[in-house]
Amino acid sequence: MSMLTPPGMGGQYRITGDKYPRMRPPRRRGRLVAAVVASVCALGLIGWGTLQLIDVFTGGGKKASAAGAKTDCRPRAATATTAAQVKSLPKPGQITVNVYNATARTGLAKSTADELKKRGFRIGDVGNAPGEFDKKVKGTGILLGPTDAQNTSVAVLGTQLADAEHRAEASRKGADLDLILGDAFKGLTKPTDAQQALTALTAPQPTAAPKKGC
């Protein structure tokens, strides 16, 4: 028996040399670390789920409502603006046209005025063009009107002669329009084409879809 062996201990507990008996099993640190990591992950998932539920029942609904309200208002405003523009266009029966012939062809102003009358326009003066235009208009014709009528009555009359030049006279008095026929004039636009152009001019334009986040 060794001097290091306590009394009453022998056999497998005999101490010999420089080795000592291990009285308890080694600690398993790997399992402890895994358990800690799993607990942290579980707590994280629980916290994330709680935040999602809070967002759904509070802020998330308000954000969705605000976004929906902003998206709905713009198309309505655009539609109202388009309707106002359509109502501002006069009908042919509300437009008085003076027809002048700037060419060497006789009777051109009279025949053109008669055709415009059939299409619903009011006819004013009919005759030869003033000296500043007589024999000086090489194109199809010229439409003269007040500055504030360029997008209204002048545009409506322009559907009857698509190639005519539009000119505004700031000093012009009254709402009457002048149609001055030039050398290239061969006749008014065909009634069906003129009606299509007038319909396109007065019809509301489709409203563009609002962009995301507007």
C-alpha positions in Angstrom: 0.0 0.0 0.0 1.2 3.5 -0.8 1.7 6.1 1.8 -0.8 8.3 -0.1 -3.6 5.8 0.0 -6.1 6.6 2.8 -6.8 3.9 5.3 -9.5 1.5 4.4 -9.2 2.2 0.6 -7.6 -0.4 -1.6 -8.2 -2.3 -4.7 -9.2 0.0 -7.6 -8.7 3.1 -5.5 -5.1 2.3 -4.7 -3.0 5.3 -5.6 0.2 4.5 -7.4 2.7 6.7 -9.1 1.6 10.2 -10.1 -2.1 9.4 -11.2 -5.1 10.3 -9.1 -8.6 8.9 -9.3 -11.4 11.1 -10.8 -14.3 11.2 -8.3 -17.0 12.7 -10.7 -17.8 12.6 -14.5 -16.5 15.5 -16.7 -18.8 18.5 -17.3 -20.5 18.5 -20.8 -20.1 22.2 -21.8 -21.3 21.6 -25.3 -24.9 20.7 -24.2 -25.0 23.8 -22.0 -24.0 26.2 -24.8 -26.6 24.6 -27.2 -29.3 25.0 -24.6 -28.4 28.7 -24.1 -28.5 29.4 -27.9 -31.8 27.6 -28.3 -33.3 29.7 -25.5 -32.1 33.0 -27.1 -33.6 32.1 -30.5 -36.9 31.2 -28.9 -37.1 34.5 -27.1 -36.2 36.3 -30.3 -39.0 34.7 -32.3 -41.6 35.4 -29.5 -40.5 39.1 -29.5 -40.8 39.4 -33.3 -44.2 37.8 -33.3 -45.4 40.2 -30.6 -44.2 43.3 -32.6 -46.0 42.0 -35.7 -49.3 41.7 -33.8 -48.9 45.2 -32.3 -48.3 46.6 -35.8 -51.4 44.9 -37.3 -53.7 46.2 -34.5 -52.3 49.7 -34.3 -50.0 51.5 -36.7 -50.2 49.1 -39.7 -53.9 49.7 -40.2 -53.5 53.5 -40.0 -50.8 53.5 -42.6 -52.8 51.4 -45.0 -55.8 53.7 -44.6 -53.7 56.8 -45.2 -52.2 55.3 -48.3 -55.6 54.4 -49.6 -57.0 57.9 -49.1 -54.1 59.5 -50.9 -54.4 57.2 -53.9 -58.2 57.7 -54.2 -58.1 61.5 -54.2 -55.9 62.1 -57.3 -58.0 60.4 -59.9 -61.1 62.2 -58.7 -59.3 65.6 -59.0 -58.1 64.7 -62.5 -61.5 63.7 -63.6 -63.1 66.9 -62.3 -60.5 68.9 -64.2 -61.2 67.0 -67.4 -64.9 67.5 -67.1 -64.4 71.3 -66.6 -62.4 71.4 -69.8 -65.0 69.6 -71.8 -67.8 72.0 -70.6 -65.8 75.0 -71.6 -65.7 74.1 -75.4 -68.5 75.8 -77.3 -70.7 74.0 -79.8 -70.5 74.9 -83.5 -73.9 76.8 -83.2 -72.2 79.1 -80.7 -69.4 80.1 -83.0 -69.7 82.8 -85.6 -67.3 82.5 -88.6 -66.4 85.2 -91.1 -65.2 83.5 -94.4 -62.8 85.4 -96.6 -61.3 84.4 -100.0 -57.6 85.3 -100.4 -57.3 83.4 -103.7 -58.1 84.3 -107.4 -60.9 81.8 -107.5 -64.3 83.3 -107.5 -67.2 82.1 -105.3 -64.8 80.1 -102.9 -65.8 82.0 -99.8 -69.6 81.6 -100.5 -69.4 77.8 -101.1 -67.3 77.3 -98.0 -69.6 79.4 -95.9 -72.6 77.4 -97.1 -70.8 74.1 -96.1 -69.9 75.4 -92.7 -73.5 76.5 -92.1 -74.7 72.9 -92.9 -72.3 71.7 -90.2 -73.9 73.9 -87.6 -71.7 77.0 -87.5 -73.0 80.6 -87.6 -71.9 82.6 -90.6 -71.0 86.3 -90.4 -69.3 88.2 -93.2 -68.5 86.5 -96.5 -66.3 88.0 -99.2 -62.8 88.8 -100.4 -59.9 88.8 -97.8 -58.5 92.2 -96.6 -55.5 93.6 -98.4 -53.0 92.3 -95.9 -54.0 88.7 -96.8 -55.4 89.0 -100.4 -53.3 86.8 -102.7 -50.7 86.3 -99.9 -51.9 83.1 -98.3 -50.1 80.2 -99.9 -51.2 77.5 -97.5 -54.6 76.0 -96.9 -55.9 78.8 -94.8 -55.6 80.9 -91.7 -57.9 80.9 -88.6 -57.9 84.2 -86.8 -59.4 84.6 -83.3 -58.9 86.2 -79.9 -56.1 85.0 -77.7 -58.4 83.5 -75.1 -60.3 81.5 -77.8 -57.3 79.5 -79.2 -58.1 76.4 -77.0 -61.9 76.8 -77.4 -63.8 78.1 -80.4 -60.7 78.3 -82.6 -59.9 74.6 -81.8 -63.5 73.6 -82.6 -63.4 75.4 -86.0 -60.0 73.9 -86.7 -61.5 70.4 -86.8 -63.2 71.5 -90.1 -59.9 72.5 -91.7 -57.1 70.5 -90.2 -54.2 72.1 -92.1 -55.2 75.7 -91.4 -52.8 78.0 -89.6 -54.0 79.3 -86.2 -53.3 82.9 -85.3 -54.2 84.9 -82.2 -55.0 88.6 -82.2 -54.6 90.1 -78.8 -56.3 93.4 -79.9 -59.2 91.7 -81.6 -62.7 92.7 -80.3 -65.6 90.3 -80.1 -65.7 86.5 -80.2 -66.1 86.1 -84.0 -63.5 84.1 -85.9 -62.1 84.7 -89.4 -61.5 81.9 -91.8 -59.2 83.1 -94.6 -58.9 80.6 -97.5 -55.5 80.3 -99.2 -54.2 79.0 -102.5 -53.8 75.4 -101.3 -57.4 75.2 -100.1 -59.3 72.3 -101.8 -62.2 72.0 -99.5 -63.2 71.5 -95.9 -62.3 68.3 -94.0 -64.7 65.4 -94.8 -67.7 65.5 -92.4 -66.9 62.1 -90.9 -63.3 63.0 -90.2 -64.3 66.4 -88.9 -66.8 64.8 -86.5 -64.2 62.3 -85.3 -61.7 65.2 -84.6 -64.4 67.1 -82.8 -65.3 64.1 -80.7 -61.6 63.5 -79.8 -61.3 67.1 -78.8 -64.3 67.1 -76.5 -64.1 63.6 -75.1 -62.6 63.2 -71.6 -59.1 61.8 -71.7 -58.4 58.6 -69.7 -56.9 59.3 -66.3 -53.4 57.8 -65.8 -53.1 55.3 -62.9 -51.6 56.9 -59.8 -48.0 55.9 -59.1 -47.2 53.8 -56.1 -46.8 55.8 -52.9 -48.5 59.0 -54.3 
